[in-house]
Amino acid sequence: MARDRERTRQRIEKLLEEQERSCPNEACPDHGETGQGNLVKNGHTDGGRQRYLCKTCGKTFTATKGTPFYQLHTDWVDILEVLAAIAKGAPPQAMAEAKVETILRWVERAGEHAQAVEEVLIQDFHVSRVELDELWSYVRNKGEKGGIQRRRAVAPSGAGGRSRCLHACGSRGPSASMRER
């Protein structure tokens, strides 16, 4: 199991490394532009995450900016295991990994980056398309039942309602609620 966890972690890191990046600073002239040569690697965070520097505006950001893992301290694989369990029918209340509110935030973020999350859940956690539809239905229903209010996301499996990602996962970047954190 430890080997599978490490393989999944390495796959996520590879996806993050391969994604096209642009400066996330909206005031930067190169904001949203990829391939401009303005971004350079700039060390790592204390947690080991790759940091980047925009040579145009001088702002730094991490490789996880614009992903469901941005500013989270929980291990990526733990989050994905919880999402896989929910997709397979386990209620968040039955999970000891985190508070229900925290798990619902992870589910919200996953919905905003549905394409990349689905790829990992299918390949590394053996979640079926039917189970993914269940997960996205859960995401949609939680918002309607007065849980954490969320914007709807279009899941590549067909459930959901909003936009797809343009980052490695196809997202258009963090939602307003994510930018506030």
N, C-alpha and C positions, 0 to 999 in steps of 0.2 A: 504494500500500500504506500509506503514512504517513497518508493521508486516512482509510482504513478503520480504522486503529489509533486515530486520534483520535476517529472516530465511535463506535467501540466503547467507548473510555474515557469519552466523554461520556454514552453510554447507561447505563453502570454507575453513574456519578456521579448521574445522574438517578434511577435506581432507588434508590440509597442515600438521596437527598434526599427521595423520596416515601414511603419506608417509615414505618410507624407506629413510634414509639419509646416505650420506657419506661425507667425508671431501672434499670440493670443491678446496682445495689448491693442485695444480698439483705437487708441490714439496714434499707433505706429503707422507710418506710410506703407509698410509691408504687411500689415494685418491682413490675414486671409490669403496672402500670396505664397504659393509654394515654389520651391526651386529657385529662389532669388539669391542664394548663397549668403544670406544674412544670419543664418542660425549655425551656431557652433556648439559642440559639447562643452560643458562647463562644470566638470566635476560631478559629484554625487551628493545626495542628501545624507543625513545621518542614518537614515533607514536603508541606504544603498540604492536609491532611485536615481536614474540618470537626470542630470540637470542640463538645461540648454540656455544659451545667451543669444539674444537678438542683437547683432552688431549695429542695427539701425537705431533702435531706441534705448538699448542698454538694459532692458528688462530680462529677468530670468524666469524660467518655468521648468517644471518637471515633465518627464516623459509621460506621466499619467494624466496630465492636464487634458481635459476633454474626454476622459474615459470614465467608466463607472467606478474606477478604483482611486480617483483623484481625492487626495486628502483623507484617505481612510487608513487606519492603523491596523485593521484586521487583515490577516493573510488572505491573499487573493483566492487561494484554493479553498479556504474555509468558506468564503462568501459563495463561491461557485457550488460547493457541496450543499449549502443551505438552499440555494436556488434550485438545484437538481432535486433535492428532497421535496420542495414545494411543488415542483413540476410533477413529481411522482405521487402527489396527494397528501403529503404530510402538512399539517397546519403549523404556522409559525409559532403558535403557543406551545407546541410540543418540543421545540428545539431549545437546547440548553446553551447553544453557542453565543447567544446575545439576547438582549431585550427585544420584545415584539416590535417596538417602535423602530429600533435599529434595523431589524430584518425588513420591515416595511420600507425603510429608506433604501436598503440594498435592492429590493424588488423594484422600487421606483427608478433608481438609476439604471438597473438592468433593462427596464422598458425603454429608456431613452437611448440605449445602445443595443437594441435588440439583435441586429445582425451578427455582431461579434460575439455576444453572449450565447446566442443559439449555436454558433459554430463550435464553441468550446464545449457547451453542454452536450451536444450530439456526439462529438468525437471523443471527448475525455470522460464523460459521465454517462454515456449510453442512454441519453434521454431521447425518446421517440418524438416524432412530429406531433402526434396526438397529445403527448405529455406537455410539449411546448405550448400547444394551443390552450391547454388547461392552465399553464402558468400565466400566459398573457390574458386569459379570461379572468384569472384571479387578480392580476394587476388592474384591469379595467374595473372590475366589480368593487374592489377596495376603495377606489376613488369615488364611486357612486354611492357607497354605503356610509360615507362620512369618515372613513379612515383618513390617512394622509391624502390630501387632495393633490392630484397629479394631472398633468397634461397627458393625453393619450399618445401612445407611440405605435407606429406600424411595425408589426413583427413580420419578418420575411416569411414566416409560416402562414401568414394570412390573417391572424387576429390583430386587433388593435385599431388605431385610428390616425396617427400623426405623421411625422416625417422620418425618413431613414437617415442613417449616419453618413457623414462624409469623411470622418477620420478613419482609422484602421477599421473601426466598426461601422463606418458610414455616417456617424453622427454629425450634426451641424454644430456641435459644441455643447457646453454645459447649459442647462436650462437656467432660468432666472433664479430658481431656488438653489441651484448648485453654486451659482456665482456669489450668492450671499454668504456661503459658508466659509 
